[in-house]
Amino acid sequence: MFDRVVIFFKGLKSEYNKIIFPSVDNIIRDSIIVILCSFFIGLLIFVFDNVITFGFGFVFG
């Protein structure tokens, strides 16, 4: 039983050493890309919403 626990933790350590963590530069770059994409998608939704609202106001107003 104890041997199985030791083998498990050795395997866990082996797998942990295979993890490649991103660098700070990659994290910053990816975060900026996500923020910019979120902003532009929000802007696009805002524009479409205003166009549709204006269209319904023109038709039904």
Biopython code that builds the backbone (N, CA, C, O; Angstrom):
import numpy as np
from Bio.PDB.StructureBuilder import StructureBuilder

atoms = [
    (1, "MET", "N", (0.825, -1.192, 0.000)),
    (1, "MET", "CA", (0.000, 0.000, 0.000)),
    (1, "MET", "C", (0.868, 1.253, 0.000)),
    (1, "MET", "O", (0.626, 2.184, -0.769)),
    (2, "PHE", "N", (1.880, 1.272, 0.866)),
    (2, "PHE", "CA", (2.761, 2.435, 0.937)),
    (2, "PHE", "C", (3.519, 2.624, -0.371)),
    (2, "PHE", "O", (3.766, 3.754, -0.792)),
    (3, "ASP", "N", (3.894, 1.502, -1.023)),
    (3, "ASP", "CA", (4.614, 1.579, -2.293)),
    (3, "ASP", "C", (3.765, 2.252, -3.368)),
    (3, "ASP", "O", (4.284, 3.015, -4.183)),
    (4, "ARG", "N", (2.478, 1.977, -3.371)),
    (4, "ARG", "CA", (1.590, 2.591, -4.367)),
    (4, "ARG", "C", (1.512, 4.100, -4.184)),
    (4, "ARG", "O", (1.446, 4.845, -5.163)),
    (5, "VAL", "N", (1.518, 4.553, -2.935)),
    (5, "VAL", "CA", (1.475, 5.995, -2.648)),
    (5, "VAL", "C", (2.766, 6.651, -3.119)),
    (5, "VAL", "O", (2.738, 7.729, -3.711)),
    (6, "VAL", "N", (3.895, 6.002, -2.856)),
    (6, "VAL", "CA", (5.196, 6.542, -3.283)),
    (6, "VAL", "C", (5.254, 6.613, -4.802)),
    (6, "VAL", "O", (5.708, 7.613, -5.357)),
    (7, "ILE", "N", (4.803, 5.573, -5.472)),
    (7, "ILE", "CA", (4.800, 5.558, -6.942)),
    (7, "ILE", "C", (3.892, 6.663, -7.482)),
    (7, "ILE", "O", (4.225, 7.332, -8.460)),
    (8, "PHE", "N", (2.749, 6.842, -6.838)),
    (8, "PHE", "CA", (1.830, 7.897, -7.263)),
    (8, "PHE", "C", (2.499, 9.259, -7.195)),
    (8, "PHE", "O", (2.425, 10.029, -8.152)),
    (9, "PHE", "N", (3.151, 9.570, -6.077)),
    (9, "PHE", "CA", (3.769, 10.888, -5.928)),
    (9, "PHE", "C", (4.985, 11.054, -6.826)),
    (9, "PHE", "O", (5.270, 12.174, -7.251)),
    (10, "LYS", "N", (5.702, 9.998, -7.126)),
    (10, "LYS", "CA", (6.810, 10.092, -8.089)),
    (10, "LYS", "C", (6.265, 10.400, -9.480)),
    (10, "LYS", "O", (6.820, 11.224, -10.207)),
    (11, "GLY", "N", (5.179, 9.734, -9.838)),
    (11, "GLY", "CA", (4.545, 10.014, -11.126)),
    (11, "GLY", "C", (3.995, 11.426, -11.180)),
    (11, "GLY", "O", (4.078, 12.086, -12.216)),
    (12, "LEU", "N", (3.437, 11.897, -10.079)),
    (12, "LEU", "CA", (2.919, 13.252, -10.001)),
    (12, "LEU", "C", (4.036, 14.267, -10.199)),
    (12, "LEU", "O", (3.868, 15.251, -10.920)),
    (13, "LYS", "N", (5.174, 14.027, -9.559)),
    (13, "LYS", "CA", (6.314, 14.931, -9.712)),
    (13, "LYS", "C", (6.832, 14.909, -11.144)),
    (13, "LYS", "O", (7.203, 15.947, -11.692)),
    (14, "SER", "N", (6.855, 13.734, -11.743)),
    (14, "SER", "CA", (7.307, 13.605, -13.125)),
    (14, "SER", "C", (6.398, 14.385, -14.075)),
    (14, "SER", "O", (6.880, 15.072, -14.975)),
    (15, "GLU", "N", (5.098, 14.279, -13.875)),
    (15, "GLU", "CA", (4.154, 15.010, -14.723)),
    (15, "GLU", "C", (4.234, 16.510, -14.466)),
    (15, "GLU", "O", (4.114, 17.299, -15.403)),
    (16, "TYR", "N", (4.431, 16.912, -13.228)),
    (16, "TYR", "CA", (4.536, 18.327, -12.898)),
    (16, "TYR", "C", (5.742, 18.954, -13.585)),
    (16, "TYR", "O", (5.686, 20.113, -13.997)),
    (17, "ASN", "N", (6.815, 18.213, -13.712)),
    (17, "ASN", "CA", (8.016, 18.745, -14.366)),
    (17, "ASN", "C", (7.815, 18.927, -15.866)),
    (17, "ASN", "O", (8.600, 19.628, -16.504)),
    (18, "LYS", "N", (6.796, 18.324, -16.436)),
    (18, "LYS", "CA", (6.520, 18.470, -17.869)),
    (18, "LYS", "C", (5.718, 19.726, -18.188)),
    (18, "LYS", "O", (5.588, 20.105, -19.352)),
    (19, "ILE", "N", (5.183, 20.368, -17.160)),
    (19, "ILE", "CA", (4.366, 21.564, -17.376)),
    (19, "ILE", "C", (5.264, 22.711, -17.807)),
    (19, "ILE", "O", (6.315, 22.954, -17.214)),
    (20, "ILE", "N", (4.832, 23.417, -18.853)),
    (20, "ILE", "CA", (5.550, 24.600, -19.325)),
    (20, "ILE", "C", (4.684, 25.816, -18.985)),
    (20, "ILE", "O", (3.609, 26.000, -19.557)),
    (21, "PHE", "N", (5.149, 26.622, -18.071)),
    (21, "PHE", "CA", (4.407, 27.797, -17.670)),
    (21, "PHE", "C", (4.724, 28.949, -18.618)),
    (21, "PHE", "O", (5.868, 29.091, -19.048)),
    (22, "PRO", "N", (3.727, 29.779, -18.952)),
    (22, "PRO", "CA", (3.984, 30.903, -19.857)),
    (22, "PRO", "C", (4.839, 31.971, -19.177)),
    (22, "PRO", "O", (4.835, 32.120, -17.955)),
    (23, "SER", "N", (5.561, 32.696, -20.001)),
    (23, "SER", "CA", (6.378, 33.777, -19.464)),
    (23, "SER", "C", (5.493, 34.991, -19.175)),
    (23, "SER", "O", (4.345, 35.057, -19.616)),
    (24, "VAL", "N", (6.034, 35.926, -18.445)),
    (24, "VAL", "CA", (5.289, 37.136, -18.102)),
    (24, "VAL", "C", (4.933, 37.905, -19.370)),
    (24, "VAL", "O", (3.839, 38.460, -19.471)),
    (25, "ASP", "N", (5.850, 37.941, -20.340)),
    (25, "ASP", "CA", (5.577, 38.644, -21.600)),
    (25, "ASP", "C", (4.398, 38.023, -22.338)),
    (25, "ASP", "O", (3.557, 38.742, -22.877)),
    (26, "ASN", "N", (4.329, 36.698, -22.367)),
    (26, "ASN", "CA", (3.207, 36.032, -23.028)),
    (26, "ASN", "C", (1.891, 36.320, -22.313)),
    (26, "ASN", "O", (0.868, 36.538, -22.961)),
    (27, "ILE", "N", (1.911, 36.322, -20.995)),
    (27, "ILE", "CA", (0.699, 36.601, -20.229)),
    (27, "ILE", "C", (0.212, 38.022, -20.504)),
    (27, "ILE", "O", (-0.983, 38.241, -20.705)),
    (28, "ILE", "N", (1.125, 38.981, -20.513)),
    (28, "ILE", "CA", (0.759, 40.378, -20.764)),
    (28, "ILE", "C", (0.220, 40.527, -22.178)),
    (28, "ILE", "O", (-0.809, 41.173, -22.380)),
    (29, "ARG", "N", (0.901, 39.937, -23.165)),
    (29, "ARG", "CA", (0.459, 40.047, -24.553)),
    (29, "ARG", "C", (-0.920, 39.428, -24.745)),
    (29, "ARG", "O", (-1.790, 40.026, -25.379)),
    (30, "ASP", "N", (-1.117, 38.249, -24.208)),
    (30, "ASP", "CA", (-2.407, 37.576, -24.350)),
    (30, "ASP", "C", (-3.514, 38.333, -23.619)),
    (30, "ASP", "O", (-4.647, 38.383, -24.096)),
    (31, "SER", "N", (-3.199, 38.917, -22.476)),
    (31, "SER", "CA", (-4.197, 39.694, -21.739)),
    (31, "SER", "C", (-4.612, 40.930, -22.525)),
    (31, "SER", "O", (-5.795, 41.269, -22.570)),
    (32, "ILE", "N", (-3.655, 41.599, -23.139)),
    (32, "ILE", "CA", (-3.965, 42.779, -23.952)),
    (32, "ILE", "C", (-4.840, 42.386, -25.138)),
    (32, "ILE", "O", (-5.787, 43.100, -25.467)),
    (33, "ILE", "N", (-4.540, 41.269, -25.778)),
    (33, "ILE", "CA", (-5.345, 40.803, -26.907)),
    (33, "ILE", "C", (-6.772, 40.517, -26.464)),
    (33, "ILE", "O", (-7.717, 40.888, -27.160)),
    (34, "VAL", "N", (-6.944, 39.868, -25.328)),
    (34, "VAL", "CA", (-8.288, 39.547, -24.825)),
    (34, "VAL", "C", (-9.052, 40.827, -24.498)),
    (34, "VAL", "O", (-10.236, 40.937, -24.817)),
    (35, "ILE", "N", (-8.394, 41.787, -23.871)),
    (35, "ILE", "CA", (-9.059, 43.049, -23.527)),
    (35, "ILE", "C", (-9.469, 43.802, -24.792)),
    (35, "ILE", "O", (-10.586, 44.314, -24.866)),
    (36, "LEU", "N", (-8.590, 43.878, -25.782)),
    (36, "LEU", "CA", (-8.922, 44.577, -27.028)),
    (36, "LEU", "C", (-10.056, 43.886, -27.787)),
    (36, "LEU", "O", (-10.958, 44.552, -28.296)),
    (37, "CYS", "N", (-10.014, 42.565, -27.864)),
    (37, "CYS", "CA", (-11.091, 41.835, -28.540)),
    (37, "CYS", "C", (-12.416, 42.033, -27.817)),
    (37, "CYS", "O", (-13.450, 42.208, -28.462)),
    (38, "SER", "N", (-12.402, 42.008, -26.503)),
    (38, "SER", "CA", (-13.626, 42.236, -25.731)),
    (38, "SER", "C", (-14.180, 43.632, -25.979)),
    (38, "SER", "O", (-15.389, 43.810, -26.119)),
    (39, "PHE", "N", (-13.298, 44.615, -26.033)),
    (39, "PHE", "CA", (-13.720, 45.985, -26.296)),
    (39, "PHE", "C", (-14.355, 46.110, -27.675)),
    (39, "PHE", "O", (-15.421, 46.711, -27.809)),
    (40, "PHE", "N", (-13.715, 45.550, -28.703)),
    (40, "PHE", "CA", (-14.238, 45.685, -30.065)),
    (40, "PHE", "C", (-15.538, 44.903, -30.254)),
    (40, "PHE", "O", (-16.424, 45.358, -30.978)),
    (41, "ILE", "N", (-15.668, 43.755, -29.630)),
    (41, "ILE", "CA", (-16.927, 43.008, -29.719)),
    (41, "ILE", "C", (-18.036, 43.780, -29.001)),
    (41, "ILE", "O", (-19.162, 43.842, -29.496)),
    (42, "GLY", "N", (-17.734, 44.361, -27.857)),
    (42, "GLY", "CA", (-18.709, 45.195, -27.152)),
    (42, "GLY", "C", (-19.116, 46.396, -27.972)),
    (42, "GLY", "O", (-20.291, 46.762, -28.006)),
    (43, "LEU", "N", (-18.150, 47.015, -28.633)),
    (43, "LEU", "CA", (-18.440, 48.156, -29.502)),
    (43, "LEU", "C", (-19.316, 47.738, -30.681)),
    (43, "LEU", "O", (-20.240, 48.459, -31.058)),
    (44, "LEU", "N", (-19.031, 46.587, -31.254)),
    (44, "LEU", "CA", (-19.824, 46.077, -32.369)),
    (44, "LEU", "C", (-21.262, 45.796, -31.927)),
    (44, "LEU", "O", (-22.203, 46.136, -32.645)),
    (45, "ILE", "N", (-21.440, 45.190, -30.774)),
    (45, "ILE", "CA", (-22.779, 44.929, -30.251)),
    (45, "ILE", "C", (-23.504, 46.247, -29.979)),
    (45, "ILE", "O", (-24.697, 46.361, -30.258)),
    (46, "PHE", "N", (-22.807, 47.234, -29.443)),
    (46, "PHE", "CA", (-23.397, 48.545, -29.186)),
    (46, "PHE", "C", (-23.885, 49.190, -30.483)),
    (46, "PHE", "O", (-24.995, 49.720, -30.541)),
    (47, "VAL", "N", (-23.055, 49.141, -31.515)),
    (47, "VAL", "CA", (-23.440, 49.740, -32.804)),
    (47, "VAL", "C", (-24.637, 49.011, -33.390)),
    (47, "VAL", "O", (-25.590, 49.658, -33.825)),
    (48, "PHE", "N", (-24.615, 47.689, -33.416)),
    (48, "PHE", "CA", (-25.748, 46.931, -33.959)),
    (48, "PHE", "C", (-27.019, 47.201, -33.161)),
    (48, "PHE", "O", (-28.094, 47.332, -33.747)),
    (49, "ASP", "N", (-26.918, 47.286, -31.859)),
    (49, "ASP", "CA", (-28.085, 47.563, -31.021)),
    (49, "ASP", "C", (-28.677, 48.923, -31.358)),
    (49, "ASP", "O", (-29.895, 49.056, -31.470)),
    (50, "ASN", "N", (-27.833, 49.929, -31.520)),
    (50, "ASN", "CA", (-28.326, 51.266, -31.847)),
    (50, "ASN", "C", (-28.943, 51.309, -33.248)),
    (50, "ASN", "O", (-29.954, 51.979, -33.455)),
    (51, "VAL", "N", (-28.357, 50.618, -34.185)),
    (51, "VAL", "CA", (-28.907, 50.585, -35.545)),
    (51, "VAL", "C", (-30.272, 49.903, -35.533)),
    (51, "VAL", "O", (-31.213, 50.403, -36.149)),
    (52, "ILE", "N", (-30.394, 48.784, -34.850)),
    (52, "ILE", "CA", (-31.671, 48.070, -34.783)),
    (52, "ILE", "C", (-32.710, 48.903, -34.039)),
    (52, "ILE", "O", (-33.869, 48.958, -34.451)),
    (53, "THR", "N", (-32.305, 49.553, -32.944)),
    (53, "THR", "CA", (-33.230, 50.407, -32.194)),
    (53, "THR", "C", (-33.711, 51.561, -33.062)),
    (53, "THR", "O", (-34.896, 51.893, -33.051)),
    (54, "PHE", "N", (-32.812, 52.168, -33.803)),
    (54, "PHE", "CA", (-33.191, 53.257, -34.707)),
    (54, "PHE", "C", (-34.129, 52.747, -35.793)),
    (54, "PHE", "O", (-35.102, 53.414, -36.144)),
    (55, "GLY", "N", (-33.833, 51.560, -36.325)),
    (55, "GLY", "CA", (-34.681, 50.989, -37.372)),
    (55, "GLY", "C", (-36.083, 50.711, -36.865)),
    (55, "GLY", "O", (-37.058, 51.031, -37.544)),
    (56, "PHE", "N", (-36.204, 50.119, -35.684)),
    (56, "PHE", "CA", (-37.541, 49.853, -35.122)),
    (56, "PHE", "C", (-38.260, 51.161, -34.790)),
    (56, "PHE", "O", (-39.474, 51.268, -34.968)),
    (57, "GLY", "N", (-37.516, 52.146, -34.312)),
    (57, "GLY", "CA", (-38.114, 53.447, -34.023)),
    (57, "GLY", "C", (-38.613, 54.112, -35.280)),
    (57, "GLY", "O", (-39.658, 54.763, -35.263)),
    (58, "PHE", "N", (-37.890, 53.962, -36.371)),
    (58, "PHE", "CA", (-38.285, 54.554, -37.651)),
    (58, "PHE", "C", (-39.516, 53.843, -38.215)),
    (58, "PHE", "O", (-40.412, 54.487, -38.760)),
    (59, "VAL", "N", (-39.558, 52.512, -38.085)),
    (59, "VAL", "CA", (-40.670, 51.737, -38.645)),
    (59, "VAL", "C", (-41.926, 51.886, -37.779)),
    (59, "VAL", "O", (-43.012, 52.132, -38.304)),
    (60, "PHE", "N", (-41.784, 51.742, -36.472)),
    (60, "PHE", "CA", (-42.949, 51.727, -35.590)),
    (60, "PHE", "C", (-43.238, 53.076, -34.926)),
    (60, "PHE", "O", (-44.249, 53.229, -34.240)),
    (61, "GLY", "N", (-42.351, 54.048, -35.130)),
    (61, "GLY", "CA", (-42.491, 55.308, -34.417)),
    (61, "GLY", "C", (-43.390, 56.245, -35.065)),
    (61, "GLY", "O", (-43.596, 57.350, -34.564)),
]
sb = StructureBuilder()
sb.init_structure("model")
sb.init_model(0)
sb.init_chain("A")
sb.init_seg("    ")
for serial, (resi, resn, name, xyz) in enumerate(atoms, 1):
    if name == "N":
        sb.init_residue(resn, " ", resi, " ")
    sb.init_atom(name, np.array(xyz, "f"), 0.0, 1.0, " ", f" {name:<3s}", serial, name[0])
structure = sb.get_structure()
